[in-house]
Amino acid sequence: MKNKKLLFLFLLVLSTTLVFPCDLPDHFDFDVSNSEEVLYSGCYDAINKGPHIIEYILTRERADHPGVVRPSIGFTQDRDGGLLRDQLMEHGYTLPSHYDYSHSGYDRGHMAPNGDFNDTTENAIQTFFIANIWPQKPEVNRGHWLRTESRTRRLASRYGTVKVVIIVDEFTHFKVDEITVPLNFKRMVYNAESGELIYKAIIYQYSPDSDFTDAEPQPH
């Protein structure tokens, strides 16, 4: 219990560092938590209708967990208790719905992935938040992007604790209902102890020029 408390305090302190500000117009902060901790935080882009930034801490314990069965549920607007939805409504905006993506040809692509939080069913369910997804082409969601998620878990297993930051800030002219389709998805992974960038990937939806920058020291 003492070690668990110390880990929680460490993550609480770490969550206040390496933070990207959400100070752009029409962007709104949110947190998604379980009963004990913030699982992931975001900066929601109310114009393009998806997360501009998602960030979270991934520990070795979570990364190495065999995982629970993936929940067979839809994405809802209230995984954060409805706080983001209410805040958006106050400013004249709305969140998309699960069904806005239906028959679009795009997957509902997690930014904070189910696979990084499937140590418990409760945590896995919390990733099914409509503010945690973007339209992703199936070959991106189930291929290139999935491989960056797997790499992130291997890095967490190696380093013990990593900070993950996802940024979406470039867009196509395509739309899914009122949701703008991103041009690319940027993933950065930091060594939580040193703050060093150890992995970077930019996955493009409509270009073969996906870029991977691996700052991880190679074994000798």
Helices and strands as residue ranges (DSSP letters): H 2-14, E 27-33, E 38-45, E 50-59, H 60-64, H 83-90, G 98-101, E 107-110, G 114-116, H 121-126, G 130-132, E 133-136, H 138-139, I 140-144, H 145-159, E 161-167, E 171-176, E 179-182, E 184-191, E 197-204, E 211-213
